[in-house]
Amino acid sequence: MPAVLVMPFENHSKVAGADWISEACPEVLSQRMSSPKVYVIGRDDRVFAFDRAGVPAAVRPSRATTFRVAEQMGADYVVLGSYEVTDSTFQVTAQLLDVKGLKLHPAIQSRGSLADFVDLQTGVAWQLLHEMPRPPLGIQQQFVKTASPIRLDAFENYVRGVVNTSSQSKIHYFKEALRLNPNYWVAALQLGKVYYDNHEYEQAAVWLSKVPKDDAAAGEATFLLGMSEYYRGNLDRSYTAFNSLVTRLPLTEVYNNLGVVDARRGRHSAATDYFSKAVAADPSDPDYRFNYALALFKSGDSTAAARQLREELQHRPTDAEAKSLLDMINRGVTPPSSTSTAGIGGQTRIPIERIKRNYDETSYRQLQMEINNLSQQRPPK
């Protein structure tokens, strides 16, 4: 399954106010090109990769830098492009760069009314997909017609919110997008994320809970809802959110966080089971092993806890909490009978469980796509 990196398009317009289209182009193309046959790298991953390469989001990288970063990200193709807005007319040019084949495909051009921006970009997406292996079936007109509609004025506000660096400006644009389109759930997700990043967890929960469970944004929204309720101290609501997510997406970080919530609720046996699943799914993550060891220690199995801590310290030798807990076990210290983290023997305090703040649905989806593609390629027995 090819991985595609879509870069912001260059603005060749002489009119003011057209800069937002630079990020609007990859936003539409990413939505239209993504499928079980094509993995499109998200904007956050792209911005993070270029930032690590020393290229801030506001700076346009050279083609050589783009190629180098695309290679590092494992991209098979890069979409490059430019656009020009003249009065109410929109013209776009896009090219597909084959990273591994070192080939720049011929330019694709489209022109029309700015009001038809989304349909024009959808047509460009269809043409780009036909430059790649396993293109979509059917004709371009049908591809454009069946694509999910996007209201342009709400979309413009959404994009302006995405690219803005001010929290207050982001909130303004996302709220305006939702005013224009109350069912614009990806904008509700982004608004909830702004409040979450600002530690305004009550407002975050309000907006994140609005995203329907069958929407494409539901996974991340539910995860952040669980985190928001956790930080608000609403452990039952936090558990409900994480549990509803893990039944649809068995992500390792969600198993871990269910364990953390159950440990705080005093459900130690259930917490141990969740941490065990997290370790089984990702044995190299030190936090999962630490939490599992802590749960085993609290349940009275110090031998198994020590074994997990020694494994954990092989991956993270500098973990002071793990060393301290292992030292406690080696000295024969036993856990308190309550769920409190009060001092043991009047001096030592046992640590608390570590919650995971990252949410990586993209990697999970990509892995599932690869597994499904492999299973479809196997000849019948």
C-alpha positions in Angstrom: 0.0 0.0 0.0 1.6 3.3 -1.1 2.1 6.1 1.4 1.5 9.6 0.0 2.7 12.9 1.5 0.7 16.0 0.3 2.6 19.2 0.6 1.0 22.7 0.9 0.5 24.3 -2.5 2.4 27.4 -3.6 0.2 30.6 -3.8 0.8 32.4 -7.1 -2.2 34.7 -6.6 -1.9 38.4 -6.8 -5.2 38.9 -4.9 -5.2 39.2 -1.1 -6.8 36.7 1.2 -6.0 33.5 -0.8 -3.2 32.2 1.5 -5.6 29.8 3.3 -6.0 27.8 0.1 -2.3 26.6 0.4 -3.4 24.2 3.2 -6.9 23.7 1.9 -5.5 22.0 -1.2 -3.7 19.2 0.7 -6.7 18.9 3.1 -9.1 18.1 0.3 -6.7 15.9 -1.5 -5.9 13.9 1.6 -9.6 13.2 2.2 -10.2 12.3 -1.4 -7.1 10.1 -1.9 -7.2 8.2 1.3 -8.6 4.7 0.9 -7.8 1.0 1.9 -5.5 1.1 -1.1 -3.7 4.4 -0.3 -2.3 5.7 3.0 -2.1 9.5 3.1 0.2 11.0 5.8 -1.6 13.4 8.0 -0.8 17.1 8.4 0.3 16.8 12.0 2.8 14.1 11.1 4.0 16.2 8.2 4.5 19.3 10.3 6.3 17.3 13.0 8.7 15.7 10.5 9.6 19.0 8.8 10.0 20.7 12.2 12.4 18.0 13.3 14.3 18.7 10.0 14.6 22.3 11.0 11.8 23.6 8.7 9.0 25.4 10.5 5.5 25.2 9.2 5.6 28.8 8.0 8.7 28.2 5.8 8.4 26.6 2.4 11.0 23.8 2.1 13.1 23.3 -1.0 12.3 20.4 -3.3 15.5 18.7 -2.1 14.5 19.0 1.5 11.0 17.8 0.8 12.5 14.7 -1.0 14.8 14.0 1.9 12.1 14.3 4.6 9.7 12.2 2.5 12.3 9.5 2.3 12.7 9.6 6.1 8.9 9.4 6.6 8.7 6.4 4.3 6.6 8.1 1.7 6.3 6.5 -1.7 4.9 9.6 -3.4 4.8 13.3 -2.8 2.1 15.6 -4.2 3.5 19.0 -5.1 1.4 21.9 -6.4 0.6 25.5 -6.9 -2.6 27.6 -7.4 -3.7 31.0 -8.5 -6.9 32.9 -7.7 -8.0 35.7 -10.1 -11.2 37.4 -9.1 -13.5 34.4 -8.7 -11.5 32.0 -10.8 -9.3 29.2 -9.4 -6.5 27.5 -11.3 -4.5 24.6 -9.8 -1.4 22.6 -10.9 -0.4 19.4 -9.2 2.4 16.9 -9.8 3.2 13.5 -8.4 6.7 12.8 -7.3 7.7 9.1 -7.2 10.2 9.1 -4.3 11.5 5.6 -4.8 11.4 5.7 -8.6 13.0 9.2 -8.7 10.4 10.3 -11.2 8.3 13.5 -11.5 5.1 12.8 -13.3 3.6 15.3 -15.8 1.7 18.3 -14.3 -2.1 18.0 -13.8 -4.0 21.2 -14.3 -7.6 22.2 -13.4 -9.4 25.5 -13.7 -12.8 26.8 -12.8 -14.9 28.9 -10.4 -13.5 29.3 -6.9 -16.9 28.3 -5.7 -16.2 24.9 -7.2 -12.9 24.6 -5.4 -13.7 21.3 -3.6 -15.0 19.6 -6.8 -12.0 20.8 -8.8 -9.6 19.4 -6.1 -11.6 16.2 -6.1 -11.0 15.9 -9.8 -7.3 16.5 -9.3 -7.3 13.7 -6.6 -8.8 11.3 -9.1 -6.1 12.1 -11.7 -3.3 11.8 -9.2 -4.6 8.4 -8.1 -4.5 7.3 -11.7 -0.8 8.1 -11.8 -0.3 5.4 -9.1 -0.7 1.7 -8.9 -4.3 0.3 -8.4 -6.2 3.4 -9.4 -9.9 3.7 -8.5 -12.5 2.3 -10.9 -15.0 4.3 -12.8 -14.9 7.7 -14.4 -13.8 11.0 -12.9 -17.3 12.6 -13.0 -18.6 9.7 -10.9 -15.7 10.0 -8.5 -16.4 13.7 -7.9 -20.1 13.2 -7.7 -19.9 10.5 -5.0 -17.4 12.3 -2.8 -18.7 13.7 0.5 -19.8 17.3 0.2 -17.8 20.1 1.9 -19.3 23.5 2.5 -16.7 26.0 1.3 -17.3 28.8 3.7 -17.2 26.5 6.7 -14.2 24.7 5.2 -12.3 28.0 4.8 -12.8 28.8 8.5 -11.8 25.3 9.5 -8.5 25.6 7.5 -7.8 29.0 8.9 -8.2 27.5 12.4 -5.9 24.6 11.6 -3.0 26.8 10.4 -3.4 29.6 13.0 -1.0 29.5 16.0 -3.1 31.5 18.4 -5.5 29.5 20.6 -8.1 32.2 20.7 -8.0 32.5 16.9 -8.3 28.8 16.5 -11.3 28.8 18.8 -12.9 31.7 16.8 -12.4 30.0 13.4 -13.6 26.5 14.5 -16.7 28.0 16.2 -17.4 29.9 13.1 -17.0 26.8 11.0 -19.5 25.0 13.3 -21.9 27.9 13.2 -22.0 27.7 9.4 -22.2 23.9 9.5 -23.3 22.5 12.9 -22.6 19.0 11.7 -18.9 19.7 10.8 -17.6 17.2 13.3 -13.9 17.4 12.4 -14.2 21.1 13.4 -15.7 20.0 16.7 -12.8 17.6 17.2 -10.3 20.4 16.6 -12.1 22.8 18.9 -12.1 20.2 21.6 -8.4 19.6 21.0 -7.7 23.4 21.5 -9.5 23.4 24.8 -7.8 20.1 25.8 -4.3 21.6 25.0 -5.3 24.6 27.1 -6.2 22.4 30.0 -9.8 23.6 29.8 -11.0 20.1 30.2 -14.7 20.9 30.9 -15.0 22.8 27.6 -13.0 20.1 25.9 -15.4 17.4 27.0 -18.4 19.5 25.8 -17.2 19.6 22.2 -15.5 16.2 22.1 -18.7 14.5 23.2 -20.6 16.0 20.3 -18.7 13.9 17.7 -21.0 11.0 16.7 -19.6 7.5 17.3 -19.9 6.6 13.6 -17.9 9.6 12.4 -14.4 9.3 11.1 -13.2 11.7 13.8 -14.9 9.7 16.6 -11.8 7.7 17.6 -9.6 10.6 18.5 -12.5 12.5 20.0 -13.4 9.6 22.3 -9.8 9.2 23.4 -9.4 12.9 24.3 -12.8 12.8 25.9 -11.6 10.0 28.2 -8.4 12.0 28.9 -10.5 15.1 29.7 -12.8 13.3 32.1 -9.7 11.7 33.7 -8.1 15.0 34.4 -11.4 16.4 35.7 -11.5 13.4 38.2 -14.6 11.9 36.6 -13.2 8.4 36.5 -16.4 6.6 35.7 -17.0 8.8 32.7 -13.3 8.4 31.7 -13.7 4.6 31.8 -16.9 4.7 29.8 -15.1 6.7 27.0 -12.0 4.5 26.9 -14.1 1.3 27.1 -16.3 2.4 24.2 -13.2 3.1 22.1 -11.4 -0.2 22.8 -14.3 -2.2 21.7 -13.9 -0.7 18.2 -10.2 0.1 18.2 -8.0 -2.2 20.4 -5.2 0.3 20.7 -2.5 -0.5 23.2 -2.6 3.0 24.8 -6.3 2.6 25.4 -5.8 -0.7 27.2 -3.1 1.0 29.3 -5.4 3.9 30.2 -8.3 1.6 31.1 -5.8 0.0 33.5 -4.9 3.4 35.0 -8.5 4.4 35.5 -9.4 1.0 37.1 -6.3 1.2 39.3 -7.5 4.6 40.5 -11.0 3.2 41.1 -9.6 0.4 43.2 -10.3 -2.3 40.7 -6.9 -3.8 40.9 -7.6 -7.2 39.3 -9.2 -5.5 36.2 -6.3 -3.0 36.0 -3.7 -5.9 36.1 -5.5 -7.6 33.2 -5.5 -4.4 31.1 -1.8 -3.7 31.8 -1.0 -7.3 30.8 -2.8 -6.8 27.5 -0.8 -3.6 26.9 2.5 -5.4 27.6 1.6 -8.3 25.4 0.8 -5.9 22.5 3.9 -3.7 22.9 6.5 -5.4 25.1 9.1 -2.7 24.4 7.2 0.2 25.9 8.7 0.9 29.4 5.5 2.6 30.7 3.3 -0.4 30.0 5.8 -2.7 31.9 6.1 -0.2 34.8 2.3 -0.1 35.2 2.0 -3.8 35.0 4.7 -4.2 37.6 3.1 -1.7 39.9 -0.3 -3.5 39.6 1.4 -6.9 40.3 3.1 -5.3 43.3 -0.1 -3.9 44.7 -1.8 -7.3 44.2 0.9 -9.0 46.3 2.9 -10.7 43.6 6.3 -9.0 44.2 8.2 -11.7 42.4 6.4 -11.1 39.1 6.5 -7.4 39.7 10.3 -7.5 40.1 10.6 -9.5 36.9 8.6 -6.9 34.9 10.7 -4.0 36.4 14.0 -5.7 35.4 12.6 -6.0 31.9 11.5 -2.4 31.9 14.9 -1.1 33.1 16.5 -2.9 30.1 14.5 -0.5 27.9 14.8 2.6 30.1 17.9 2.2 32.4 17.4 5.8 33.8 13.9 5.2 35.1 14.3 6.4 38.7 10.8 5.3 39.8 11.3 1.8 38.4 14.6 1.5 40.2 13.0 2.8 43.5 10.2 0.3 43.3 12.5 -2.6 42.5 14.6 -1.6 45.4 11.6 -1.6 47.7 10.7 -5.1 46.5 14.2 -6.3 47.0 14.1 -4.9 50.6 10.9 -6.9 51.2 8.6 -3.9 51.4 4.9 -4.9 50.9 2.2 -2.6 49.5 -0.3 -0.9 51.8 -3.7 -2.5 52.1 -5.5 0.6 50.8 -5.4 2.3 47.4 -3.6 5.3 48.9 -0.1 6.3 47.8 0.8 7.3 51.3 4.2 6.5 52.7 5.3 2.9 53.4 7.1 2.6 56.7 6.7 6.4 57.2 9.2 7.2 54.5 8.8 5.6 51.1 5.9 6.5 48.7 4.9 4.1 45.9 4.5 5.8 42.5 1.3 6.2 40.6 0.3 4.6 37.3 1.4 6.3 34.1 -1.3 7.3 31.7 -0.6 7.5 27.9 -1.5 10.9 26.3 -0.6 9.8 22.7 -3.3 8.5 20.3 -2.1 6.7 17.2 -5.1 5.4 15.3 -3.2 6.2 12.0 -0.6 3.5 12.5 -3.2 1.0 13.6 -5.3 1.7 10.5 -2.3 1.5 8.3 -1.3 -1.9 9.8 -4.9 -3.2 9.4 -4.9 -2.1 5.7 -1.6 -3.9 5.1 -2.9 -7.1 6.8 -6.1 -6.9 4.7 -4.2 -6.3 1.5 -1.9 -9.2 2.2 -4.8 -11.5 3.0 -6.5 -10.5 -0.3 -3.3 -11.2 -2.2 -3.0 -14.8 -0.9 -4.1 -17.4 -3.4 -7.0 -19.6 -2.2 -6.1 -23.0 -0.8 
